[in-house]
Amino acid sequence: MDKYNLKELEEKLNKCKNMKLEDVTLDDVDEISSIKIDRRKSSNERILDFIMKVKNPYIFKVNGKLVRISFF
């Protein structure tokens, strides 16, 4: 897991989690079906890969529609 810059990923998460759906355009986010993650990696590495690959891990497109996820 040394290849991941955890500080950079943490900063990305903090910036993205506060973005509002109405402040995002379709071009600002990734289509979730286009994100490819290697299933042979550990679950932690798959999570880190996802965060690295997507523009915003909290907001993405599903079939062209914006979706925002949150955790409580």
Phi and psi in radians as a Rosetta constraint file:
Dihedral C 1 N 2 CA 2 C 2 CIRCULARHARMONIC -1.172 0.35
Dihedral N 2 CA 2 C 2 N 3 CIRCULARHARMONIC -0.360 0.35
Dihedral C 2 N 3 CA 3 C 3 CIRCULARHARMONIC -1.309 0.35
Dihedral N 3 CA 3 C 3 N 4 CIRCULARHARMONIC -0.146 0.35
Dihedral C 3 N 4 CA 4 C 4 CIRCULARHARMONIC -1.692 0.35
Dihedral N 4 CA 4 C 4 N 5 CIRCULARHARMONIC 2.301 0.35
Dihedral C 4 N 5 CA 5 C 5 CIRCULARHARMONIC -1.566 0.35
Dihedral N 5 CA 5 C 5 N 6 CIRCULARHARMONIC 1.626 0.35
Dihedral C 5 N 6 CA 6 C 6 CIRCULARHARMONIC -1.117 0.35
Dihedral N 6 CA 6 C 6 N 7 CIRCULARHARMONIC -0.604 0.35
Dihedral C 6 N 7 CA 7 C 7 CIRCULARHARMONIC -1.112 0.35
Dihedral N 7 CA 7 C 7 N 8 CIRCULARHARMONIC -0.756 0.35
Dihedral C 7 N 8 CA 8 C 8 CIRCULARHARMONIC -1.133 0.35
Dihedral N 8 CA 8 C 8 N 9 CIRCULARHARMONIC -0.733 0.35
Dihedral C 8 N 9 CA 9 C 9 CIRCULARHARMONIC -1.139 0.35
Dihedral N 9 CA 9 C 9 N 10 CIRCULARHARMONIC -0.673 0.35
Dihedral C 9 N 10 CA 10 C 10 CIRCULARHARMONIC -1.110 0.35
Dihedral N 10 CA 10 C 10 N 11 CIRCULARHARMONIC -0.733 0.35
Dihedral C 10 N 11 CA 11 C 11 CIRCULARHARMONIC -1.109 0.35
Dihedral N 11 CA 11 C 11 N 12 CIRCULARHARMONIC -0.716 0.35
Dihedral C 11 N 12 CA 12 C 12 CIRCULARHARMONIC -1.075 0.35
Dihedral N 12 CA 12 C 12 N 13 CIRCULARHARMONIC -0.791 0.35
Dihedral C 12 N 13 CA 13 C 13 CIRCULARHARMONIC -1.075 0.35
Dihedral N 13 CA 13 C 13 N 14 CIRCULARHARMONIC -0.775 0.35
Dihedral C 13 N 14 CA 14 C 14 CIRCULARHARMONIC -1.100 0.35
Dihedral N 14 CA 14 C 14 N 15 CIRCULARHARMONIC -0.702 0.35
Dihedral C 14 N 15 CA 15 C 15 CIRCULARHARMONIC -1.171 0.35
Dihedral N 15 CA 15 C 15 N 16 CIRCULARHARMONIC -0.777 0.35
Dihedral C 15 N 16 CA 16 C 16 CIRCULARHARMONIC -1.310 0.35
Dihedral N 16 CA 16 C 16 N 17 CIRCULARHARMONIC -0.539 0.35
Dihedral C 16 N 17 CA 17 C 17 CIRCULARHARMONIC -1.196 0.35
Dihedral N 17 CA 17 C 17 N 18 CIRCULARHARMONIC -0.364 0.35
Dihedral C 17 N 18 CA 18 C 18 CIRCULARHARMONIC -1.662 0.35
Dihedral N 18 CA 18 C 18 N 19 CIRCULARHARMONIC -0.027 0.35
Dihedral C 18 N 19 CA 19 C 19 CIRCULARHARMONIC -1.257 0.35
Dihedral N 19 CA 19 C 19 N 20 CIRCULARHARMONIC 2.445 0.35
Dihedral C 19 N 20 CA 20 C 20 CIRCULARHARMONIC -1.637 0.35
Dihedral N 20 CA 20 C 20 N 21 CIRCULARHARMONIC 2.572 0.35
Dihedral C 20 N 21 CA 21 C 21 CIRCULARHARMONIC -1.025 0.35
Dihedral N 21 CA 21 C 21 N 22 CIRCULARHARMONIC -0.669 0.35
Dihedral C 21 N 22 CA 22 C 22 CIRCULARHARMONIC -1.242 0.35
Dihedral N 22 CA 22 C 22 N 23 CIRCULARHARMONIC -0.224 0.35
Dihedral C 22 N 23 CA 23 C 23 CIRCULARHARMONIC -1.635 0.35
Dihedral N 23 CA 23 C 23 N 24 CIRCULARHARMONIC 0.066 0.35
Dihedral C 23 N 24 CA 24 C 24 CIRCULARHARMONIC -2.033 0.35
Dihedral N 24 CA 24 C 24 N 25 CIRCULARHARMONIC 2.425 0.35
Dihedral C 24 N 25 CA 25 C 25 CIRCULARHARMONIC -1.795 0.35
Dihedral N 25 CA 25 C 25 N 26 CIRCULARHARMONIC 2.899 0.35
Dihedral C 25 N 26 CA 26 C 26 CIRCULARHARMONIC -1.039 0.35
Dihedral N 26 CA 26 C 26 N 27 CIRCULARHARMONIC -0.538 0.35
Dihedral C 26 N 27 CA 27 C 27 CIRCULARHARMONIC -1.299 0.35
Dihedral N 27 CA 27 C 27 N 28 CIRCULARHARMONIC -0.286 0.35
Dihedral C 27 N 28 CA 28 C 28 CIRCULARHARMONIC -1.414 0.35
Dihedral N 28 CA 28 C 28 N 29 CIRCULARHARMONIC -0.187 0.35
Dihedral C 28 N 29 CA 29 C 29 CIRCULARHARMONIC -2.268 0.35
Dihedral N 29 CA 29 C 29 N 30 CIRCULARHARMONIC 2.893 0.35
Dihedral C 29 N 30 CA 30 C 30 CIRCULARHARMONIC -1.662 0.35
Dihedral N 30 CA 30 C 30 N 31 CIRCULARHARMONIC 2.609 0.35
Dihedral C 30 N 31 CA 31 C 31 CIRCULARHARMONIC -1.343 0.35
Dihedral N 31 CA 31 C 31 N 32 CIRCULARHARMONIC 2.127 0.35
Dihedral C 31 N 32 CA 32 C 32 CIRCULARHARMONIC -1.029 0.35
Dihedral N 32 CA 32 C 32 N 33 CIRCULARHARMONIC -0.575 0.35
Dihedral C 32 N 33 CA 33 C 33 CIRCULARHARMONIC -1.227 0.35
Dihedral N 33 CA 33 C 33 N 34 CIRCULARHARMONIC -0.283 0.35
Dihedral C 33 N 34 CA 34 C 34 CIRCULARHARMONIC -1.562 0.35
Dihedral N 34 CA 34 C 34 N 35 CIRCULARHARMONIC -0.107 0.35
Dihedral C 34 N 35 CA 35 C 35 CIRCULARHARMONIC -1.504 0.35
Dihedral N 35 CA 35 C 35 N 36 CIRCULARHARMONIC 2.100 0.35
Dihedral C 35 N 36 CA 36 C 36 CIRCULARHARMONIC -1.879 0.35
Dihedral N 36 CA 36 C 36 N 37 CIRCULARHARMONIC 2.181 0.35
Dihedral C 36 N 37 CA 37 C 37 CIRCULARHARMONIC -2.116 0.35
Dihedral N 37 CA 37 C 37 N 38 CIRCULARHARMONIC 2.363 0.35
Dihedral C 37 N 38 CA 38 C 38 CIRCULARHARMONIC -1.276 0.35
Dihedral N 38 CA 38 C 38 N 39 CIRCULARHARMONIC 1.954 0.35
Dihedral C 38 N 39 CA 39 C 39 CIRCULARHARMONIC -1.249 0.35
Dihedral N 39 CA 39 C 39 N 40 CIRCULARHARMONIC -0.194 0.35
Dihedral C 39 N 40 CA 40 C 40 CIRCULARHARMONIC -1.390 0.35
Dihedral N 40 CA 40 C 40 N 41 CIRCULARHARMONIC -0.238 0.35
Dihedral C 40 N 41 CA 41 C 41 CIRCULARHARMONIC -1.365 0.35
Dihedral N 41 CA 41 C 41 N 42 CIRCULARHARMONIC 2.851 0.35
Dihedral C 41 N 42 CA 42 C 42 CIRCULARHARMONIC -1.150 0.35
Dihedral N 42 CA 42 C 42 N 43 CIRCULARHARMONIC 2.834 0.35
Dihedral C 42 N 43 CA 43 C 43 CIRCULARHARMONIC -1.073 0.35
Dihedral N 43 CA 43 C 43 N 44 CIRCULARHARMONIC -0.671 0.35
Dihedral C 43 N 44 CA 44 C 44 CIRCULARHARMONIC -1.108 0.35
Dihedral N 44 CA 44 C 44 N 45 CIRCULARHARMONIC -0.737 0.35
Dihedral C 44 N 45 CA 45 C 45 CIRCULARHARMONIC -1.181 0.35
Dihedral N 45 CA 45 C 45 N 46 CIRCULARHARMONIC -0.617 0.35
Dihedral C 45 N 46 CA 46 C 46 CIRCULARHARMONIC -1.131 0.35
Dihedral N 46 CA 46 C 46 N 47 CIRCULARHARMONIC -0.704 0.35
Dihedral C 46 N 47 CA 47 C 47 CIRCULARHARMONIC -1.106 0.35
Dihedral N 47 CA 47 C 47 N 48 CIRCULARHARMONIC -0.826 0.35
Dihedral C 47 N 48 CA 48 C 48 CIRCULARHARMONIC -1.102 0.35
Dihedral N 48 CA 48 C 48 N 49 CIRCULARHARMONIC -0.707 0.35
Dihedral C 48 N 49 CA 49 C 49 CIRCULARHARMONIC -1.059 0.35
Dihedral N 49 CA 49 C 49 N 50 CIRCULARHARMONIC -0.759 0.35
Dihedral C 49 N 50 CA 50 C 50 CIRCULARHARMONIC -1.057 0.35
Dihedral N 50 CA 50 C 50 N 51 CIRCULARHARMONIC -0.837 0.35
Dihedral C 50 N 51 CA 51 C 51 CIRCULARHARMONIC -1.061 0.35
Dihedral N 51 CA 51 C 51 N 52 CIRCULARHARMONIC -0.686 0.35
Dihedral C 51 N 52 CA 52 C 52 CIRCULARHARMONIC -1.188 0.35
Dihedral N 52 CA 52 C 52 N 53 CIRCULARHARMONIC -0.686 0.35
Dihedral C 52 N 53 CA 53 C 53 CIRCULARHARMONIC -1.370 0.35
Dihedral N 53 CA 53 C 53 N 54 CIRCULARHARMONIC -0.602 0.35
Dihedral C 53 N 54 CA 54 C 54 CIRCULARHARMONIC -1.516 0.35
Dihedral N 54 CA 54 C 54 N 55 CIRCULARHARMONIC 2.672 0.35
Dihedral C 54 N 55 CA 55 C 55 CIRCULARHARMONIC -1.205 0.35
Dihedral N 55 CA 55 C 55 N 56 CIRCULARHARMONIC -0.721 0.35
Dihedral C 55 N 56 CA 56 C 56 CIRCULARHARMONIC -2.483 0.35
Dihedral N 56 CA 56 C 56 N 57 CIRCULARHARMONIC 1.977 0.35
Dihedral C 56 N 57 CA 57 C 57 CIRCULARHARMONIC -1.247 0.35
Dihedral N 57 CA 57 C 57 N 58 CIRCULARHARMONIC -0.173 0.35
Dihedral C 57 N 58 CA 58 C 58 CIRCULARHARMONIC -1.733 0.35
Dihedral N 58 CA 58 C 58 N 59 CIRCULARHARMONIC -0.408 0.35
Dihedral C 58 N 59 CA 59 C 59 CIRCULARHARMONIC -2.262 0.35
Dihedral N 59 CA 59 C 59 N 60 CIRCULARHARMONIC 2.235 0.35
Dihedral C 59 N 60 CA 60 C 60 CIRCULARHARMONIC -2.650 0.35
Dihedral N 60 CA 60 C 60 N 61 CIRCULARHARMONIC 3.085 0.35
Dihedral C 60 N 61 CA 61 C 61 CIRCULARHARMONIC -1.795 0.35
Dihedral N 61 CA 61 C 61 N 62 CIRCULARHARMONIC 2.469 0.35
Dihedral C 61 N 62 CA 62 C 62 CIRCULARHARMONIC -2.210 0.35
Dihedral N 62 CA 62 C 62 N 63 CIRCULARHARMONIC 1.976 0.35
Dihedral C 62 N 63 CA 63 C 63 CIRCULARHARMONIC 0.915 0.35
Dihedral N 63 CA 63 C 63 N 64 CIRCULARHARMONIC 0.712 0.35
Dihedral C 63 N 64 CA 64 C 64 CIRCULARHARMONIC 1.426 0.35
Dihedral N 64 CA 64 C 64 N 65 CIRCULARHARMONIC 0.042 0.35
Dihedral C 64 N 65 CA 65 C 65 CIRCULARHARMONIC -1.919 0.35
Dihedral N 65 CA 65 C 65 N 66 CIRCULARHARMONIC 2.451 0.35
Dihedral C 65 N 66 CA 66 C 66 CIRCULARHARMONIC -1.243 0.35
Dihedral N 66 CA 66 C 66 N 67 CIRCULARHARMONIC 2.383 0.35
Dihedral C 66 N 67 CA 67 C 67 CIRCULARHARMONIC -2.315 0.35
Dihedral N 67 CA 67 C 67 N 68 CIRCULARHARMONIC 2.351 0.35
Dihedral C 67 N 68 CA 68 C 68 CIRCULARHARMONIC -2.068 0.35
Dihedral N 68 CA 68 C 68 N 69 CIRCULARHARMONIC 2.290 0.35
Dihedral C 68 N 69 CA 69 C 69 CIRCULARHARMONIC -1.908 0.35
Dihedral N 69 CA 69 C 69 N 70 CIRCULARHARMONIC 2.658 0.35
Dihedral C 69 N 70 CA 70 C 70 CIRCULARHARMONIC -2.571 0.35
Dihedral N 70 CA 70 C 70 N 71 CIRCULARHARMONIC 2.771 0.35
Dihedral C 70 N 71 CA 71 C 71 CIRCULARHARMONIC -2.187 0.35
Dihedral N 71 CA 71 C 71 N 72 CIRCULARHARMONIC 2.398 0.35
